[in-house]
Amino acid sequence: MASAHAAPASEATNGNKPFLVALFGDEHALIEATSAARTGGLPIHDCYTPYPVHGLDAAMGLKRSWLPYIAFCYGTFGLLLAISLQVHTQYVDFVPLWKGWPIIIGGKPFLSWPAFVPVFFELTVLCTGHLTVLTYLIYRRLLPGMKPKISVPGVTDDKFALALDPAAVGFDEGRARALFADHGAVEVLTVEGR
């Protein structure tokens, strides 16, 4: 006996649902439409742009990202790694089974911090950059082989898209289409995504 509340066959098999997507020709129209949709109570799923758009996160009502804080932690880790590496290799000669290689070069002292500065900088930048990007890719599930949540044609080239979630509370298709028309949407599509 089939359940009375079963999902449609296409949605149940592939887990996709429809989204109402408006395409805009420039970033200013996208920001204005996003801000109007947010103040009008329409449920914004996401915005898609070919490049980062300044002010779009504020228009969407997103909170400040936690990535700068984690990047600072990774930078601190890189600096501490550089300090411990250089102090160990240039100064430590008394730890059994784990000796460094202190060598006197031109009368320079073993703990010559000005000579350590380039390595401090390089390891700090290396750890900050690589670990932050890796954290971002893992958190956003942008690993190789992952399928996009919504595939909107032309969005990676020259179009800007605003996707609304019809399944969310507060969605009204008539108001959404009127808002898109008021803000100069080039095209309005229904796109399947997850």
C-alpha atoms as an extended CHARMM CRD file, in Angstrom:
* protein
*
       194  EXT
         1         1  MET       CA              0.0000000000        0.0000000000        0.0000000000  PROA      1               0.0000000000
         2         2  ALA       CA              1.5100000000        3.3280000000       -1.0590000000  PROA      2               0.0000000000
         3         3  SER       CA              1.7710000000        6.2260000000        1.3530000000  PROA      3               0.0000000000
         4         4  ALA       CA             -0.5620000000        9.1570000000        0.7670000000  PROA      4               0.0000000000
         5         5  HSD       CA              2.3140000000       11.6100000000        1.3420000000  PROA      5               0.0000000000
         6         6  ALA       CA              4.9100000000       10.0080000000       -0.9330000000  PROA      6               0.0000000000
         7         7  ALA       CA              7.1510000000       12.3460000000       -2.8780000000  PROA      7               0.0000000000
         8         8  PRO       CA              6.7620000000       12.5660000000       -6.6580000000  PROA      8               0.0000000000
         9         9  ALA       CA              8.6920000000        9.8650000000       -8.4950000000  PROA      9               0.0000000000
        10        10  SER       CA             11.2660000000       12.2310000000      -10.0150000000  PROA      10              0.0000000000
        11        11  GLU       CA             11.9590000000       13.9090000000       -6.6680000000  PROA      11              0.0000000000
        12        12  ALA       CA             12.0780000000       10.6510000000       -4.7530000000  PROA      12              0.0000000000
        13        13  THR       CA             14.5240000000        8.9490000000       -7.1140000000  PROA      13              0.0000000000
        14        14  ASN       CA             17.1230000000       11.6720000000       -7.5430000000  PROA      14              0.0000000000
        15        15  GLY       CA             16.4920000000       13.9000000000       -4.5130000000  PROA      15              0.0000000000
        16        16  ASN       CA             16.0360000000       17.0410000000       -6.6440000000  PROA      16              0.0000000000
        17        17  LYS       CA             13.4060000000       19.7350000000       -6.2190000000  PROA      17              0.0000000000
        18        18  PRO       CA             12.4690000000       22.7310000000       -8.3750000000  PROA      18              0.0000000000
        19        19  PHE       CA             13.8240000000       26.2350000000       -7.7820000000  PROA      19              0.0000000000
        20        20  LEU       CA             12.6070000000       29.4870000000       -9.3210000000  PROA      20              0.0000000000
        21        21  VAL       CA             15.6690000000       31.1890000000      -10.8080000000  PROA      21              0.0000000000
        22        22  ALA       CA             15.8690000000       34.6970000000      -12.2580000000  PROA      22              0.0000000000
        23        23  LEU       CA             18.7620000000       35.6770000000      -14.5220000000  PROA      23              0.0000000000
        24        24  PHE       CA             20.0490000000       39.2460000000      -14.5100000000  PROA      24              0.0000000000
        25        25  GLY       CA             22.3990000000       41.0340000000      -16.8800000000  PROA      25              0.0000000000
        26        26  ASP       CA             24.4520000000       42.9020000000      -14.2810000000  PROA      26              0.0000000000
        27        27  GLU       CA             25.4030000000       42.7080000000      -10.6240000000  PROA      27              0.0000000000
        28        28  HSD       CA             23.5520000000       45.8590000000       -9.5350000000  PROA      28              0.0000000000
        29        29  ALA       CA             20.1920000000       44.4700000000      -10.6470000000  PROA      29              0.0000000000
        30        30  LEU       CA             20.9820000000       41.2150000000       -8.8090000000  PROA      30              0.0000000000
        31        31  ILE       CA             21.8400000000       43.0480000000       -5.5700000000  PROA      31              0.0000000000
        32        32  GLU       CA             18.6770000000       45.1670000000       -5.7490000000  PROA      32              0.0000000000
        33        33  ALA       CA             16.4650000000       42.1460000000       -6.5060000000  PROA      33              0.0000000000
        34        34  THR       CA             18.0740000000       40.1100000000       -3.7280000000  PROA      34              0.0000000000
        35        35  SER       CA             17.6020000000       42.9030000000       -1.2180000000  PROA      35              0.0000000000
        36        36  ALA       CA             13.9730000000       43.3750000000       -2.3070000000  PROA      36              0.0000000000
        37        37  ALA       CA             13.2990000000       39.6190000000       -2.0830000000  PROA      37              0.0000000000
        38        38  ARG       CA             14.7640000000       39.5010000000        1.4030000000  PROA      38              0.0000000000
        39        39  THR       CA             12.7830000000       42.4990000000        2.6680000000  PROA      39              0.0000000000
        40        40  GLY       CA              9.6550000000       41.1070000000        0.9500000000  PROA      40              0.0000000000
        41        41  GLY       CA              9.9560000000       37.8350000000        2.8550000000  PROA      41              0.0000000000
        42        42  LEU       CA             10.6770000000       35.6290000000       -0.1580000000  PROA      42              0.0000000000
        43        43  PRO       CA             12.8780000000       32.6150000000        0.7180000000  PROA      43              0.0000000000
        44        44  ILE       CA             16.2740000000       33.0490000000       -0.9830000000  PROA      44              0.0000000000
        45        45  HSD       CA             18.0270000000       29.7710000000       -1.6950000000  PROA      45              0.0000000000
        46        46  ASP       CA             21.2520000000       31.2420000000       -3.1180000000  PROA      46              0.0000000000
        47        47  CYS       CA             22.7700000000       33.6740000000       -5.6090000000  PROA      47              0.0000000000
        48        48  TYR       CA             25.1200000000       32.6250000000       -8.4070000000  PROA      48              0.0000000000
        49        49  THR       CA             27.6080000000       34.9680000000      -10.0690000000  PROA      49              0.0000000000
        50        50  PRO       CA             30.5990000000       34.5730000000      -12.4120000000  PROA      50              0.0000000000
        51        51  TYR       CA             32.8130000000       36.4850000000       -9.9450000000  PROA      51              0.0000000000
        52        52  PRO       CA             32.5740000000       37.6870000000       -6.3180000000  PROA      52              0.0000000000
        53        53  VAL       CA             30.0990000000       40.5680000000       -5.9900000000  PROA      53              0.0000000000
        54        54  HSD       CA             30.7290000000       43.0940000000       -3.2280000000  PROA      54              0.0000000000
        55        55  GLY       CA             27.6580000000       43.6530000000       -1.0380000000  PROA      55              0.0000000000
        56        56  LEU       CA             25.7700000000       40.5380000000       -2.1370000000  PROA      56              0.0000000000
        57        57  ASP       CA             26.2290000000       38.7940000000        1.2120000000  PROA      57              0.0000000000
        58        58  ALA       CA             24.7240000000       41.8000000000        3.0000000000  PROA      58              0.0000000000
        59        59  ALA       CA             21.8090000000       41.8590000000        0.5410000000  PROA      59              0.0000000000
        60        60  MET       CA             21.1980000000       38.1590000000        1.2380000000  PROA      60              0.0000000000
        61        61  GLY       CA             21.3890000000       38.7280000000        5.0060000000  PROA      61              0.0000000000
        62        62  LEU       CA             24.3010000000       36.3490000000        5.5460000000  PROA      62              0.0000000000
        63        63  LYS       CA             26.3250000000       36.4840000000        8.7460000000  PROA      63              0.0000000000
        64        64  ARG       CA             30.0390000000       37.2290000000        8.7400000000  PROA      64              0.0000000000
        65        65  SER       CA             32.1170000000       34.2310000000        7.7010000000  PROA      65              0.0000000000
        66        66  TRP       CA             34.1390000000       32.2600000000       10.2410000000  PROA      66              0.0000000000
        67        67  LEU       CA             36.9270000000       31.6590000000        7.6950000000  PROA      67              0.0000000000
        68        68  PRO       CA             39.0560000000       34.7050000000        8.7140000000  PROA      68              0.0000000000
        69        69  TYR       CA             39.2290000000       33.3730000000       12.2680000000  PROA      69              0.0000000000
        70        70  ILE       CA             40.2730000000       29.9050000000       11.1610000000  PROA      70              0.0000000000
        71        71  ALA       CA             42.8060000000       31.4800000000        8.7650000000  PROA      71              0.0000000000
        72        72  PHE       CA             44.3180000000       33.3620000000       11.7140000000  PROA      72              0.0000000000
        73        73  CYS       CA             44.6120000000       30.0710000000       13.6200000000  PROA      73              0.0000000000
        74        74  TYR       CA             46.3000000000       28.4150000000       10.6460000000  PROA      74              0.0000000000
        75        75  GLY       CA             48.7090000000       31.3570000000       10.3750000000  PROA      75              0.0000000000
        76        76  THR       CA             49.5530000000       31.0720000000       14.0690000000  PROA      76              0.0000000000
        77        77  PHE       CA             50.1480000000       27.3480000000       13.5830000000  PROA      77              0.0000000000
        78        78  GLY       CA             52.4920000000       28.0910000000       10.6590000000  PROA      78              0.0000000000
        79        79  LEU       CA             54.4390000000       30.6570000000       12.6840000000  PROA      79              0.0000000000
        80        80  LEU       CA             54.8130000000       28.2800000000       15.6400000000  PROA      80              0.0000000000
        81        81  LEU       CA             55.8810000000       25.5250000000       13.2600000000  PROA      81              0.0000000000
        82        82  ALA       CA             58.5370000000       27.8080000000       11.7450000000  PROA      82              0.0000000000
        83        83  ILE       CA             59.8240000000       28.8460000000       15.1820000000  PROA      83              0.0000000000
        84        84  SER       CA             60.0180000000       25.2760000000       16.4650000000  PROA      84              0.0000000000
        85        85  LEU       CA             61.6240000000       24.0020000000       13.2600000000  PROA      85              0.0000000000
        86        86  GLN       CA             64.3540000000       26.6260000000       13.2510000000  PROA      86              0.0000000000
        87        87  VAL       CA             65.0400000000       26.5680000000       16.9710000000  PROA      87              0.0000000000
        88        88  HSD       CA             65.2850000000       22.7860000000       16.8700000000  PROA      88              0.0000000000
        89        89  THR       CA             67.5530000000       22.6040000000       13.8320000000  PROA      89              0.0000000000
        90        90  GLN       CA             69.8190000000       25.5050000000       14.8150000000  PROA      90              0.0000000000
        91        91  TYR       CA             69.9790000000       25.3350000000       18.5900000000  PROA      91              0.0000000000
        92        92  VAL       CA             68.8860000000       22.0190000000       20.1170000000  PROA      92              0.0000000000
        93        93  ASP       CA             71.8790000000       19.7480000000       20.6510000000  PROA      93              0.0000000000
        94        94  PHE       CA             71.0130000000       18.1960000000       23.9850000000  PROA      94              0.0000000000
        95        95  VAL       CA             67.8540000000       16.1560000000       23.3770000000  PROA      95              0.0000000000
        96        96  PRO       CA             68.7180000000       12.4360000000       23.2100000000  PROA      96              0.0000000000
        97        97  LEU       CA             67.5550000000       10.6210000000       20.0600000000  PROA      97              0.0000000000
        98        98  TRP       CA             66.2870000000       13.8630000000       18.5050000000  PROA      98              0.0000000000
        99        99  LYS       CA             69.2590000000       16.1470000000       17.9800000000  PROA      99              0.0000000000
       100       100  GLY       CA             69.3790000000       19.2350000000       15.8520000000  PROA      100             0.0000000000
       101       101  TRP       CA             72.2370000000       20.3150000000       13.6060000000  PROA      101             0.0000000000
       102       102  PRO       CA             73.6830000000       23.4870000000       15.1220000000  PROA      102             0.0000000000
       103       103  ILE       CA             76.3960000000       24.8230000000       12.8500000000  PROA      103             0.0000000000
       104       104  ILE       CA             78.3760000000       28.0090000000       13.3750000000  PROA      104             0.0000000000
       105       105  ILE       CA             78.2510000000       29.9310000000       10.0930000000  PROA      105             0.0000000000
       106       106  GLY       CA             80.4210000000       33.0510000000        9.9230000000  PROA      106             0.0000000000
       107       107  GLY       CA             80.2770000000       33.6210000000       13.6850000000  PROA      107             0.0000000000
       108       108  LYS       CA             76.4750000000       33.9650000000       13.6560000000  PROA      108             0.0000000000
       109       109  PRO       CA             74.8140000000       32.9470000000       16.9420000000  PROA      109             0.0000000000
       110       110  PHE       CA             72.6400000000       29.8440000000       16.9660000000  PROA      110             0.0000000000
       111       111  LEU       CA             69.4250000000       31.7460000000       17.7610000000  PROA      111             0.0000000000
       112       112  SER       CA             69.7920000000       34.5280000000       15.2200000000  PROA      112             0.0000000000
       113       113  TRP       CA             66.1850000000       35.6590000000       14.8380000000  PROA      113             0.0000000000
       114       114  PRO       CA             66.7890000000       38.0930000000       11.9020000000  PROA      114             0.0000000000
       115       115  ALA       CA             67.9140000000       35.1030000000        9.8220000000  PROA      115             0.0000000000
       116       116  PHE       CA             64.7250000000       33.2670000000       10.8610000000  PROA      116             0.0000000000
       117       117  VAL       CA             62.3030000000       35.9690000000        9.6450000000  PROA      117             0.0000000000
       118       118  PRO       CA             62.0370000000       34.8000000000        5.9940000000  PROA      118             0.0000000000
       119       119  VAL       CA             61.1480000000       31.2700000000        7.1290000000  PROA      119             0.0000000000
       120       120  PHE       CA             58.6550000000       32.7060000000        9.6750000000  PROA      120             0.0000000000
       121       121  PHE       CA             56.9480000000       34.5850000000        6.8500000000  PROA      121             0.0000000000
       122       122  GLU       CA             57.0010000000       31.7400000000        4.3280000000  PROA      122             0.0000000000
       123       123  LEU       CA             55.6180000000       29.0290000000        6.6170000000  PROA      123             0.0000000000
       124       124  THR       CA             52.9650000000       31.3880000000        8.0190000000  PROA      124             0.0000000000
       125       125  VAL       CA             51.7300000000       32.2500000000        4.5150000000  PROA      125             0.0000000000
       126       126  LEU       CA             51.9990000000       28.6430000000        3.3000000000  PROA      126             0.0000000000
       127       127  CYS       CA             49.9450000000       27.2130000000        6.1670000000  PROA      127             0.0000000000
       128       128  THR       CA             47.3900000000       30.0380000000        6.1000000000  PROA      128             0.0000000000
       129       129  GLY       CA             46.7740000000       29.8640000000        2.3660000000  PROA      129             0.0000000000
       130       130  HSD       CA             46.7330000000       26.1360000000        1.8120000000  PROA      130             0.0000000000
       131       131  LEU       CA             44.8670000000       25.0810000000        4.9510000000  PROA      131             0.0000000000
       132       132  THR       CA             42.2280000000       27.8260000000        4.5870000000  PROA      132             0.0000000000
       133       133  VAL       CA             41.4850000000       26.8570000000        0.9800000000  PROA      133             0.0000000000
       134       134  LEU       CA             41.3570000000       23.1740000000        1.9300000000  PROA      134             0.0000000000
       135       135  THR       CA             38.9910000000       23.9260000000        4.8400000000  PROA      135             0.0000000000
       136       136  TYR       CA             36.7400000000       25.9810000000        2.5680000000  PROA      136             0.0000000000
       137       137  LEU       CA             36.5890000000       23.2850000000       -0.1050000000  PROA      137             0.0000000000
       138       138  ILE       CA             35.7640000000       20.5700000000        2.4180000000  PROA      138             0.0000000000
       139       139  TYR       CA             33.1760000000       22.7030000000        4.2620000000  PROA      139             0.0000000000
       140       140  ARG       CA             31.3740000000       23.7390000000        1.0590000000  PROA      140             0.0000000000
       141       141  ARG       CA             31.6950000000       20.2100000000       -0.3970000000  PROA      141             0.0000000000
       142       142  LEU       CA             33.5050000000       21.4410000000       -3.4980000000  PROA      142             0.0000000000
       143       143  LEU       CA             35.6750000000       18.3900000000       -3.8370000000  PROA      143             0.0000000000
       144       144  PRO       CA             36.4660000000       16.7650000000       -7.1980000000  PROA      144             0.0000000000
       145       145  GLY       CA             33.5640000000       14.7800000000       -8.6060000000  PROA      145             0.0000000000
       146       146  MET       CA             30.8700000000       16.6600000000       -6.6660000000  PROA      146             0.0000000000
       147       147  LYS       CA             27.8270000000       17.6670000000       -8.6940000000  PROA      147             0.0000000000
       148       148  PRO       CA             26.5830000000       21.2850000000       -8.4790000000  PROA      148             0.0000000000
       149       149  LYS       CA             23.5310000000       22.0110000000       -6.3340000000  PROA      149             0.0000000000
       150       150  ILE       CA             21.8850000000       23.9580000000       -9.1310000000  PROA      150             0.0000000000
       151       151  SER       CA             23.1180000000       24.1290000000      -12.7060000000  PROA      151             0.0000000000
       152       152  VAL       CA             22.1180000000       27.4130000000      -14.3390000000  PROA      152             0.0000000000
       153       153  PRO       CA             23.3150000000       27.8450000000      -17.9330000000  PROA      153             0.0000000000
       154       154  GLY       CA             25.5870000000       30.8540000000      -18.5210000000  PROA      154             0.0000000000
       155       155  VAL       CA             26.0300000000       31.7460000000      -14.8630000000  PROA      155             0.0000000000
       156       156  THR       CA             29.7710000000       31.0740000000      -14.9400000000  PROA      156             0.0000000000
       157       157  ASP       CA             30.1650000000       33.2350000000      -18.0560000000  PROA      157             0.0000000000
       158       158  ASP       CA             28.2310000000       36.4850000000      -17.9000000000  PROA      158             0.0000000000
       159       159  LYS       CA             24.9150000000       36.0120000000      -16.0990000000  PROA      159             0.0000000000
       160       160  PHE       CA             23.8570000000       36.6290000000      -12.5070000000  PROA      160             0.0000000000
       161       161  ALA       CA             21.2060000000       34.3940000000      -10.9320000000  PROA      161             0.0000000000
       162       162  LEU       CA             18.9320000000       34.6130000000       -7.9010000000  PROA      162             0.0000000000
       163       163  ALA       CA             17.3590000000       31.2970000000       -6.8540000000  PROA      163             0.0000000000
       164       164  LEU       CA             14.2400000000       31.1820000000       -4.6830000000  PROA      164             0.0000000000
       165       165  ASP       CA             13.0240000000       28.0690000000       -2.8900000000  PROA      165             0.0000000000
       166       166  PRO       CA              9.3480000000       27.3550000000       -3.7000000000  PROA      166             0.0000000000
       167       167  ALA       CA              9.1220000000       24.6940000000       -0.9880000000  PROA      167             0.0000000000
       168       168  ALA       CA             10.0290000000       27.1470000000        1.7970000000  PROA      168             0.0000000000
       169       169  VAL       CA              7.5340000000       29.0210000000        3.9550000000  PROA      169             0.0000000000
       170       170  GLY       CA              6.5630000000       32.4480000000        2.6020000000  PROA      170             0.0000000000
       171       171  PHE       CA              7.0480000000       31.7000000000       -1.0900000000  PROA      171             0.0000000000
       172       172  ASP       CA              4.5370000000       33.2640000000       -3.4710000000  PROA      172             0.0000000000
       173       173  GLU       CA              5.2480000000       32.7020000000       -7.1540000000  PROA      173             0.0000000000
       174       174  GLY       CA              3.1660000000       35.6750000000       -8.2980000000  PROA      174             0.0000000000
       175       175  ARG       CA              5.0290000000       38.0810000000       -6.0000000000  PROA      175             0.0000000000
       176       176  ALA       CA              8.3560000000       36.5320000000       -6.9940000000  PROA      176             0.0000000000
       177       177  ARG       CA              7.7380000000       36.9050000000      -10.7240000000  PROA      177             0.0000000000
       178       178  ALA       CA              6.5170000000       40.4920000000      -10.2300000000  PROA      178             0.0000000000
       179       179  LEU       CA              9.6540000000       41.3000000000       -8.2150000000  PROA      179             0.0000000000
       180       180  PHE       CA             11.8600000000       39.7850000000      -10.9260000000  PROA      180             0.0000000000
       181       181  ALA       CA             10.0870000000       41.8250000000      -13.6060000000  PROA      181             0.0000000000
       182       182  ASP       CA             10.3770000000       45.0430000000      -11.5550000000  PROA      182             0.0000000000
       183       183  HSD       CA             14.1380000000       44.5820000000      -11.2010000000  PROA      183             0.0000000000
       184       184  GLY       CA             14.8580000000       43.7870000000      -14.8400000000  PROA      184             0.0000000000
       185       185  ALA       CA             15.2520000000       40.0230000000      -14.8860000000  PROA      185             0.0000000000
       186       186  VAL       CA             16.3660000000       38.8910000000      -18.3390000000  PROA      186             0.0000000000
       187       187  GLU       CA             14.8420000000       35.4380000000      -17.9140000000  PROA      187             0.0000000000
       188       188  VAL       CA             12.9610000000       33.4440000000      -15.2720000000  PROA      188             0.0000000000
       189       189  LEU       CA             13.5090000000       29.6680000000      -15.1770000000  PROA      189             0.0000000000
       190       190  THR       CA             12.4190000000       26.7090000000      -13.1290000000  PROA      190             0.0000000000
       191       191  VAL       CA             15.5700000000       24.6590000000      -12.4780000000  PROA      191             0.0000000000
       192       192  GLU       CA             15.8990000000       21.3620000000      -10.6310000000  PROA      192             0.0000000000
       193       193  GLY       CA             18.5190000000       21.1710000000       -7.9160000000  PROA      193             0.0000000000
       194       194  ARG       CA             19.1910000000       19.9590000000       -4.4290000000  PROA      194             0.0000000000
